[in-house]
Amino acid sequence: MSEINGIDITRRAVEALKAAGADKAQSSMSRGEQSELNIDAGTMSLYRTTVNVSVGLTALVGDRKGTISINRYDDDAIKAAAADAIAMARSSEPDPANDISPARPLERFERGSREPDSAAMYDRLREFIDYARATFPTTNLEQCVLDFGSGTSCYTNSNGAEFEERSGLYSFSAMFTSKQGTAASSFNYSGATHLSLDTPLRDWGSIKELMRQSAEQTTVRPVDGAFEGDIILTPDCLGDFLNFIDGVYLGDYAMITGNSPWKDKLGKPVVSPLLTVRSDPNGPEIEAGYSYTGDGFRAENCDIIKRGALEHFTLGLYGSNKTGKPRCPSGGGAIVVEAGETALADMVRDVKRGILLARFSGGSPSDNGDFSGVAKNSYVVEDGRILRPIGETMIAGNIASLFQSVRAISSERVNYGSAIMPWILSGGVSISGK
């Protein structure tokens, strides 16, 4: 990838904003080059390289804010964008919560390779196709993408905070279905991001296990009747439910609107004491982390929930200023859930009646955390045994109650490169056949 001076671009953008009339200004720039190999309908189909450039400019005129994004970085484009950002700021409503991060000397970070190993990418993808055909002959690879993304991102503001990060990462995602005769499974997918191709793609994320499950999910039926039972959240599904926690209880929107049921719970127990959730953008197990936040702070690892107690909301600078609550030092990403002391097999044996939930299809929870949706690619569990795959089965409950009722966390975890998740056993979920 050809080199560009990203810090020079963001500095020029901040200077242009100040010259146009900004009292405070910030600019971010990202340039990424992505090389990818695709599988469509089981066949290697495409190798291509794409380049994306984005420059963001934000102006504060008093308490008024204007933001614009462009995909050029020549002087004329930056000058015109700065003028537009100033015009937007002057026409916006004043808000004293608008601000930029404090001064910080330029820090530079680097992770991963600069260039892809194209031969290794081809070999790994060919190996995966051969493995899938030999091991799961009834499973169809609908679409798989192996890509290498390399790029530079930079941030500068008028207070003197500056960051530059260069990274190179491999990402793989696989979507698949299975078919036996006229019967077909629901589609499923998984993937992960890593610094190298040292590990076969079948071992990335939960791909191998989900493909095994897909092969046996061509014949399904709903659970019998309706009941309140247990639920085992798989690592792929757990991430979705933790996102629900963020959206309903922890993030800017929930806190600024005052809708969060946890708005006054900082430092207090909110979920089961078995649960510890960390945000580790610079953690030793996280390969696809990040070094600085979007609002211009050094990303620092932190606990979000520690042994059931709420340690941090996931507020950015604006949300923190708006609510008076502390800003999240990590920016809230790169989630790691601590492993428990229970083997997954023992967790299953503890279930009297419930489901193993591998994929959840439903809308966002309500403001109080109530959720409902369909269990996809999942299994009914009775008397400590996984009995059969299920279809057309509804589940409903409350997010806070679900995590307050956690009674086991697996010792096994899945590392996705950008997050690390175990299996979690909870109870009190409404389960019914449609």
C-alpha positions as CSV (number, residue, x, y, z in Angstrom):
1,M,0.0,0.0,0.0
2,S,1.4,3.4,-0.9
3,E,2.3,5.6,2.0
4,I,0.5,8.7,3.0
5,N,1.2,11.2,5.8
6,G,-2.0,10.9,7.8
7,I,-1.0,13.2,10.6
8,D,-0.1,15.9,8.0
9,I,-3.7,15.5,6.6
10,T,-5.4,15.8,10.0
11,R,-3.2,18.7,11.0
12,R,-4.0,20.5,7.7
13,A,-7.7,19.9,8.3
14,V,-7.6,21.3,11.9
15,E,-5.7,24.4,10.6
16,A,-8.3,24.9,7.9
17,L,-11.1,24.6,10.5
18,K,-9.5,27.2,12.7
19,A,-8.8,29.5,9.8
20,A,-12.5,29.2,8.8
21,G,-13.7,30.3,12.3
22,A,-13.7,27.3,14.6
23,D,-13.0,27.9,18.3
24,K,-12.1,24.2,18.7
25,A,-11.5,21.6,16.0
26,Q,-10.7,18.0,15.4
27,S,-10.0,15.8,12.4
28,S,-9.7,12.1,11.8
29,M,-8.4,10.2,8.8
30,S,-8.5,6.6,7.8
31,R,-7.0,5.0,4.7
32,G,-7.5,1.3,4.2
33,E,-6.5,-1.2,1.5
34,Q,-8.4,-4.5,1.5
35,S,-7.4,-7.6,-0.4
36,E,-10.0,-10.3,-0.4
37,L,-10.7,-13.8,-1.7
38,N,-14.3,-15.0,-1.9
39,I,-16.1,-18.3,-2.0
40,D,-19.6,-18.2,-3.6
41,A,-21.7,-21.3,-3.7
42,G,-18.7,-23.5,-2.8
43,T,-16.3,-22.2,-5.4
44,M,-13.4,-19.8,-5.2
45,S,-14.7,-16.8,-7.1
46,L,-12.9,-13.6,-6.7
47,Y,-9.7,-11.9,-5.7
48,R,-9.7,-8.1,-5.6
49,T,-8.2,-5.2,-3.8
50,T,-10.1,-2.1,-2.8
51,V,-8.9,1.2,-1.3
52,N,-11.1,3.5,0.9
53,V,-10.2,6.9,2.2
54,S,-12.2,9.0,4.7
55,V,-11.4,12.3,6.3
56,G,-13.7,13.6,9.1
57,L,-13.7,17.3,10.2
58,T,-15.5,18.6,13.2
59,A,-15.8,22.3,14.2
60,L,-17.0,23.8,17.4
61,V,-18.1,27.4,17.2
62,G,-18.9,28.2,20.8
63,D,-21.1,25.4,21.9
64,R,-22.3,24.7,18.4
65,K,-21.0,21.7,16.5
66,G,-20.7,20.8,12.8
67,T,-19.3,17.6,11.3
68,I,-18.6,16.5,7.8
69,S,-16.8,13.6,6.1
70,I,-15.1,13.6,2.8
71,N,-13.1,11.0,0.7
72,R,-10.4,13.4,-0.6
73,Y,-7.5,15.1,1.2
74,D,-6.1,17.7,-1.2
75,D,-6.0,21.3,0.0
76,D,-9.0,22.5,-1.9
77,A,-11.2,19.6,-0.7
78,I,-10.1,20.2,2.9
79,K,-10.7,23.9,2.7
80,A,-14.2,23.5,1.2
81,A,-15.1,20.8,3.8
82,A,-13.9,23.1,6.6
83,A,-16.2,25.9,5.4
84,D,-19.1,23.5,5.3
85,A,-18.4,22.2,8.8
86,I,-18.4,25.8,10.1
87,A,-21.6,26.6,8.3
88,M,-23.2,23.5,9.9
89,A,-22.0,24.5,13.3
90,R,-23.3,28.0,13.1
91,S,-26.8,26.7,12.1
92,S,-26.9,24.0,14.9
93,E,-28.4,24.2,18.3
94,P,-25.9,25.2,21.1
95,D,-25.0,22.4,23.5
96,P,-22.4,22.9,26.3
97,A,-21.6,19.1,26.3
98,N,-19.8,19.5,23.0
99,D,-16.0,19.4,23.5
100,I,-12.8,17.9,22.3
101,S,-10.2,15.8,24.2
102,P,-7.3,17.5,26.1
103,A,-3.8,17.9,24.8
104,R,-1.6,14.8,24.4
105,P,1.7,14.4,22.6
106,L,1.6,12.4,19.3
107,E,1.6,8.7,19.9
108,R,2.2,6.1,17.2
109,F,1.1,2.5,17.3
110,E,1.6,-0.4,14.9
111,R,0.2,-4.0,14.8
112,G,0.4,-6.7,12.2
113,S,1.9,-6.9,8.8
114,R,2.0,-4.2,6.1
115,E,1.3,-6.5,3.2
116,P,-0.9,-9.7,2.7
117,D,0.6,-13.1,2.1
118,S,-1.5,-13.7,-0.9
119,A,-0.2,-17.3,-1.5
120,A,-1.0,-18.3,2.1
121,M,-4.5,-16.7,1.8
122,Y,-5.2,-18.9,-1.3
123,D,-3.8,-22.0,0.3
124,R,-5.8,-21.5,3.5
125,L,-9.0,-20.9,1.6
126,R,-8.4,-23.9,-0.7
127,E,-7.7,-26.0,2.5
128,F,-11.0,-24.8,4.0
129,I,-13.0,-25.7,0.9
130,D,-11.5,-29.2,0.8
131,Y,-12.1,-29.7,4.6
132,A,-15.8,-28.6,4.3
133,R,-16.5,-30.9,1.4
134,A,-14.9,-33.9,3.0
135,T,-16.2,-33.4,6.5
136,F,-19.7,-32.0,5.9
137,P,-20.8,-33.1,2.4
138,T,-24.4,-31.9,2.9
139,T,-23.3,-28.4,3.9
140,N,-23.1,-25.7,1.3
141,L,-20.7,-22.8,1.6
142,E,-23.0,-20.0,0.6
143,Q,-20.5,-17.2,0.9
144,C,-17.1,-17.0,2.6
145,V,-14.7,-14.1,2.6
146,L,-11.0,-14.1,3.6
147,D,-9.5,-10.6,3.5
148,F,-6.4,-8.8,4.6
149,G,-7.0,-5.2,5.7
150,S,-4.1,-2.9,6.1
151,G,-4.4,0.8,6.8
152,T,-3.6,3.9,8.7
153,S,-5.8,5.9,11.0
154,C,-4.9,9.3,12.5
155,Y,-6.5,11.9,14.9
156,T,-5.6,15.5,15.6
157,N,-7.4,18.2,17.5
158,S,-6.7,21.9,18.2
159,N,-5.9,21.2,21.8
160,G,-2.8,19.2,20.7
161,A,-4.0,15.6,21.0
162,E,-2.6,13.4,18.2
163,F,-2.6,9.7,17.5
164,E,-1.5,7.5,14.5
165,E,-2.1,3.8,14.2
166,R,-1.1,1.4,11.4
167,S,-2.5,-2.1,11.3
168,G,-2.7,-5.2,9.2
169,L,-5.2,-8.0,10.0
170,Y,-6.7,-11.0,8.4
171,S,-10.5,-11.5,8.7
172,F,-12.5,-14.6,7.7
173,S,-16.3,-15.0,7.7
174,A,-18.3,-18.0,6.6
175,M,-22.0,-18.4,5.9
176,F,-23.4,-21.8,5.2
177,T,-26.6,-24.0,5.0
178,S,-27.1,-27.7,4.8
179,K,-29.5,-29.7,2.7
180,Q,-30.6,-33.3,2.7
181,G,-33.2,-34.1,0.0
182,T,-35.8,-31.3,0.1
183,A,-35.0,-30.5,3.8
184,A,-32.7,-27.5,4.5
185,S,-31.2,-25.9,7.6
186,S,-31.5,-22.3,8.4
187,F,-28.3,-20.4,7.4
188,N,-25.6,-19.8,10.0
189,Y,-22.3,-18.0,10.1
190,S,-19.3,-17.2,12.2
191,G,-15.8,-15.7,11.7
192,A,-12.9,-14.0,13.4
193,T,-10.0,-11.6,12.9
194,H,-6.3,-12.5,13.5
195,L,-2.8,-11.1,12.9
196,S,-1.6,-14.2,11.0
197,L,-2.8,-17.2,9.0
198,D,-1.0,-19.7,11.3
199,T,-4.2,-21.4,12.2
200,P,-6.5,-23.3,9.7
201,L,-9.7,-21.3,8.9
202,R,-11.9,-24.0,10.2
203,D,-10.6,-23.2,13.7
204,W,-11.4,-19.5,13.5
205,G,-14.3,-18.4,15.7
206,S,-17.0,-21.1,16.0
207,I,-16.9,-22.1,12.4
208,K,-16.1,-25.8,12.7
209,E,-18.7,-26.4,15.5
210,L,-21.4,-24.4,13.7
211,M,-20.9,-26.3,10.5
212,R,-21.2,-29.6,12.4
213,Q,-24.4,-28.4,13.9
214,S,-25.7,-27.1,10.5
215,A,-25.3,-30.6,9.1
216,E,-27.7,-32.0,11.7
217,Q,-30.2,-29.2,11.5
218,T,-32.0,-30.0,8.2
219,T,-34.9,-31.5,10.1
220,V,-36.3,-29.4,13.0
221,R,-39.5,-28.9,14.9
222,P,-40.6,-26.5,17.6
223,V,-40.3,-27.2,21.3
224,D,-43.4,-28.9,22.8
225,G,-45.7,-26.4,24.5
226,A,-44.8,-23.3,26.4
227,F,-42.7,-23.2,29.6
228,E,-40.3,-21.1,31.6
229,G,-36.9,-22.7,31.4
230,D,-33.1,-22.4,31.2
231,I,-31.0,-21.0,28.4
232,I,-27.4,-21.6,27.5
233,L,-26.1,-18.7,25.5
234,T,-23.3,-19.8,23.1
235,P,-20.3,-17.5,22.5
236,D,-21.7,-16.4,19.1
237,C,-25.1,-15.5,20.7
238,L,-23.6,-14.0,23.9
239,G,-22.1,-11.1,22.0
240,D,-25.5,-10.1,20.8
241,F,-26.9,-10.1,24.3
242,L,-24.0,-8.1,25.6
243,N,-24.7,-5.5,22.9
244,F,-28.3,-5.4,24.2
245,I,-26.8,-4.5,27.7
246,D,-24.8,-1.8,26.2
247,G,-27.7,-0.3,24.3
248,V,-30.3,-0.5,27.1
249,Y,-28.2,0.1,30.2
250,L,-24.7,1.5,29.5
251,G,-24.4,3.6,26.3
252,D,-24.8,7.3,25.4
253,Y,-28.4,7.1,24.2
254,A,-29.7,5.2,27.3
255,M,-27.9,7.4,29.7
256,I,-28.6,10.8,28.0
257,T,-32.3,10.1,27.7
258,G,-32.4,8.9,31.3
259,N,-34.0,5.6,30.2
260,S,-31.3,3.4,31.6
261,P,-32.5,1.3,34.5
262,W,-28.9,1.3,35.7
263,K,-28.3,5.0,35.6
264,D,-27.8,5.2,39.3
265,K,-26.1,1.8,39.8
266,L,-22.5,2.7,39.3
267,G,-20.4,0.7,41.8
268,K,-23.4,-1.4,42.7
269,P,-24.4,-5.0,41.9
270,V,-26.4,-5.3,38.7
271,V,-26.0,-8.9,37.5
272,S,-24.8,-12.3,38.9
273,P,-21.5,-12.1,40.8
274,L,-20.3,-14.9,38.5
275,L,-20.0,-12.4,35.6
276,T,-17.0,-10.2,34.9
277,V,-17.0,-8.3,31.6
278,R,-13.9,-6.3,30.5
279,S,-13.2,-4.0,27.7
280,D,-9.6,-4.8,26.6
281,P,-8.6,-2.9,23.5
282,N,-5.0,-3.5,24.5
283,G,-5.4,-6.8,26.2
284,P,-2.9,-9.6,25.6
285,E,-5.5,-11.9,24.1
286,I,-7.0,-9.4,21.8
287,E,-5.4,-9.3,18.3
288,A,-7.8,-6.9,16.7
289,G,-7.8,-4.2,19.3
290,Y,-7.3,-0.4,19.0
291,S,-5.1,2.2,20.6
292,Y,-7.2,5.3,20.8
293,T,-10.9,6.1,20.9
294,G,-12.9,7.9,18.3
295,D,-13.2,11.0,20.5
296,G,-9.4,11.4,20.9
297,F,-8.4,9.6,24.1
298,R,-5.8,6.8,24.6
299,A,-7.7,3.6,24.9
300,E,-7.2,2.0,28.3
301,N,-8.3,-1.4,29.4
302,C,-11.1,-1.4,32.0
303,D,-13.7,-3.5,33.7
304,I,-17.3,-2.8,32.6
305,I,-18.8,-5.3,35.1
306,K,-16.7,-6.9,37.8
307,R,-18.0,-9.8,39.8
308,G,-21.6,-8.6,39.1
309,A,-21.0,-4.9,40.0
310,L,-21.2,-2.1,37.5
311,E,-17.7,-0.5,37.1
312,H,-18.2,1.7,34.0
313,F,-20.8,3.0,31.7
314,T,-19.7,3.1,28.0
315,L,-20.0,6.8,27.7
316,G,-17.9,8.8,25.3
317,L,-16.8,12.4,26.0
318,Y,-20.1,13.9,24.9
319,G,-22.2,11.5,26.9
320,S,-20.0,12.0,29.9
321,N,-20.4,15.8,29.7
322,K,-24.1,15.5,29.1
323,T,-24.8,13.2,32.1
324,G,-22.0,14.1,34.5
325,K,-21.0,10.4,34.7
326,P,-17.4,9.2,34.1
327,R,-16.2,8.6,30.5
328,C,-15.4,5.0,29.7
329,P,-11.6,4.8,29.5
330,S,-11.6,2.1,26.8
331,G,-14.3,3.4,24.5
332,G,-16.3,0.2,25.3
333,G,-15.0,-2.2,22.6
334,A,-12.9,-5.4,22.5
335,I,-15.1,-7.2,25.0
336,V,-13.7,-10.1,27.1
337,V,-15.9,-12.2,29.4
338,E,-13.9,-14.0,32.1
339,A,-14.1,-17.7,32.0
340,G,-15.9,-19.6,34.7
341,E,-15.2,-22.8,36.5
342,T,-17.8,-25.0,34.9
343,A,-17.1,-27.3,31.9
344,L,-19.7,-26.9,29.1
345,A,-20.7,-30.6,29.5
346,D,-21.4,-30.1,33.2
347,M,-23.4,-27.0,32.3
348,V,-25.6,-29.0,30.0
349,R,-26.1,-31.7,32.6
350,D,-27.5,-29.0,35.0
351,V,-30.4,-28.1,32.7
352,K,-33.7,-29.7,33.5
353,R,-35.5,-28.2,30.6
354,G,-34.4,-25.4,28.3
355,I,-32.5,-24.6,25.1
356,L,-29.0,-24.1,23.8
357,L,-29.3,-20.8,21.9
358,A,-26.9,-20.5,19.0
359,R,-28.6,-17.6,17.1
360,F,-31.2,-15.1,18.1
361,S,-33.5,-13.4,15.6
362,G,-35.4,-10.5,17.1
363,G,-35.6,-6.7,17.4
364,S,-33.9,-4.5,19.9
365,P,-35.1,-4.8,23.5
366,S,-37.5,-2.2,24.9
367,D,-36.2,0.6,27.2
368,N,-36.7,-1.6,30.3
369,G,-34.8,-4.5,28.7
370,D,-37.7,-6.8,27.7
371,F,-36.8,-8.8,24.6
372,S,-38.5,-11.4,22.4
373,G,-37.5,-13.3,19.2
374,V,-37.0,-16.6,17.5
375,A,-34.3,-19.1,18.5
376,K,-32.4,-20.1,15.3
377,N,-29.9,-23.0,14.8
378,S,-30.6,-24.0,18.4
379,Y,-31.4,-27.2,20.4
380,V,-33.8,-28.3,23.1
381,V,-32.1,-29.6,26.3
382,E,-33.9,-31.8,28.7
383,D,-32.8,-33.7,31.8
384,G,-29.2,-32.8,31.2
385,R,-29.0,-33.9,27.5
386,I,-29.1,-32.0,24.2
387,L,-31.9,-33.8,22.5
388,R,-32.5,-32.4,19.0
389,P,-32.4,-29.2,16.9
390,I,-35.4,-26.9,17.0
391,G,-37.2,-24.5,14.7
392,E,-39.9,-21.9,15.0
393,T,-39.4,-21.5,18.7
394,M,-40.0,-18.2,20.5
395,I,-38.1,-17.0,23.5
396,A,-38.8,-13.9,25.7
397,G,-37.5,-12.4,28.9
398,N,-35.7,-9.4,30.3
399,I,-32.0,-8.7,29.7
400,A,-31.2,-7.6,33.3
401,S,-33.1,-10.5,34.8
402,L,-31.4,-12.9,32.4
403,F,-27.9,-11.8,33.5
404,Q,-28.9,-11.6,37.2
405,S,-30.0,-15.3,36.9
406,V,-26.7,-16.6,35.6
407,R,-25.7,-19.6,37.5
408,A,-22.7,-21.0,35.5
409,I,-20.1,-19.7,33.1
410,S,-18.0,-22.2,31.1
411,S,-14.3,-22.7,31.5
412,E,-14.1,-22.9,27.7
413,R,-14.1,-19.8,25.6
414,V,-13.9,-18.8,21.9
415,N,-11.4,-16.1,20.9
416,Y,-12.7,-14.1,17.9
417,G,-9.6,-11.8,17.8
418,S,-11.8,-8.8,18.6
419,A,-13.7,-10.4,21.5
420,I,-13.5,-13.5,23.8
421,M,-16.7,-15.2,24.9
422,P,-17.7,-18.3,27.0
423,W,-21.0,-20.2,27.2
424,I,-23.4,-18.8,29.9
425,L,-26.2,-20.7,31.7
426,S,-29.2,-18.7,33.0
427,G,-32.8,-19.3,33.7
428,G,-36.3,-17.7,33.8
429,V,-36.7,-17.4,30.1
430,S,-40.1,-18.0,28.4
431,I,-39.9,-20.6,25.7
432,S,-42.7,-21.6,23.4
433,G,-43.3,-23.4,20.1
434,K,-44.8,-21.2,17.4
